[in-house]
Amino acid sequence: MIPLILPLDDPRADLAAVGGKGASLAELVRAGLPVPPGFHLTTRAYRERSAQGLQEAYDDLGGPVAVRSSATAEDLPGLSFAGQHDTLLNVTGDGLLDAVRQCWDSLGNDRAVAYRERNGIAEAEMAVVVQRMVPADVSGVLFTADPVTGRAQPVINATRGLGEALVSGEADSADLLTDAQKAELTGLGQRIEALHGRSVDVEWALAGGRFWILQARPITAARVEWNDSLDGDYLWSNGNVGEAVPEVMTPVTWSLVRVLSNVRIGPHPISGNIGGRFYLNLSTYSAVGTAIGKAEQMLRSGEETFGRIPAGVTVPPLPMSRLAIVAAVLRGAGGPVKQQFLYRTRLPRLIRGNPARCAAAHRDRRLRHAGRVAEAVARRRRPAAARRLPGPRRRCADGREWPGGGAARARRAGRRGGRGHVAHRVPRRLRPREPGTTGGPREAAVGRDRPRHLRADVGTPLRRGVRDLRTAPGGGPGVGHPAARGAGRPGRAAGPSGQGP
């Protein structure tokens, strides 16, 4: 059984006992790298919720300290868990136990749980690393490979004081190191990279002219550069496929190309992506000819596809024997042959079933259209008041306020027998005069000679129709009465019957 507390460089400090961060720091200390002194509170302490001996270990170390979470699924080659768990800085003895409990509890926070579920991790445990705090003048992160391009080119980010603001994105990087300091830090990064066997990002601090390594983990999110020519010594050509795909491919196009050309001769691909463009591997093509003893003939016959190979250029051979090449070709051909067989056997069935699929698609489309039509009809059948839209208030001729949105809607409401009022505007020259006044020709001609939508007096309910207009307010014939039709017309006088002379 592992102890509750282990020294930082203890050989028993492995992933299961002290988590990923603790195991990495223990390995760095044993390799002689400058790591601040400290100790581990193991996963056993987490399981038992016991901090026995914690205060004594702190007193021996001295404070203040940095309390860092170290989960068993943390700082792995494929998963970093960067920023998922808690780290507390400048902790003194009074707050040490609370800081440890906070690190334990961070294993169950929402972001850590979601990260584990997303990456298929069912269980994890938490250890805690306690290290003496480094009073940093400058601190930051060293990437032994460019995280943007993936190239083996060191990148140094630095900021004044503690590096927590830089790691969290609250501060920008600055050029604060001399060339000699950069060379020293890069050398430490190379040592750590050799120890891990892959590119790493290193958190460091510079205090009193001395570098300290705070933690190191593999780079897990390095961008992959589209350059398959780095995978081996091959001769590539896009003489033919460059005409079919002349531009830089989008990710969608490349995903389709990979499916259609997913054939290999052993570990060697027959096609690749160089700078976003589609290339064919002439070395694999030549290897097949070499295996059957007709390499020159195959290269000459393939000139229309690959283009003519310039004089003096040799095709690098694949590092495989003839027997291995033949076996790889036969194994690799199985997939395309099987695919062609499936196409040929399934194609007639697909063709026979195509009319039924098309009919089903048309039926679904008609049903969706019918649903939209029914919905539109239902909307039109709603009461007029429910369809009324807010709009500018208009007043009728009698002074009442029209509670709606326009003349056309009012006319529709009137035709349906509603209680709406005409709300359109009547030109002044067409409005009837007051009783006893003399009007012009247009002012009197407001009967059947007027447009249909202007026959009703403004403000009169449409449901009463024109009949109410045939009696003027004074008791005589109204403007719509036949006796008043000829009134005011040039050359005609209204007789007793309303007709002209």
Salt bridges, closest charged atoms under 4 A:
ASP10 OD1 - ARG12 NE 3.08
GLU48 OE2 - ARG44 NE 2.99
GLU74 OE2 - LYS21 NZ 3.24
GLU74 OE1 - HIS85 ND1 3.18
ASP75 OD1 - ARG217 NH1 3.71
ASP86 OD1 - ARG111 NH2 3.24
ASP105 OD1 - ARG49 NH2 3.49
GLU125 OE1 - ARG47 NH1 2.98
ASP175 OD1 - LYS182 NZ 3.03
ASP201 OD2 - ARG217 NE 3.67
GLU203 OE2 - ARG217 NH2 3.61
GLU225 OE2 - ARG151 NH2 2.90
GLU303 OE1 - ARG308 NE 3.68
GLU375 OE2 - ARG379 NH1 3.56
ASP398 OD2 - ARG400 NH2 2.60
GLU401 OE2 - ARG395 NH2 3.99
GLU443 OE2 - ARG433 NH2 2.70
ASP449 OD2 - ARG489 NH2 2.43
ASP468 OD2 - ARG464 NE 2.10
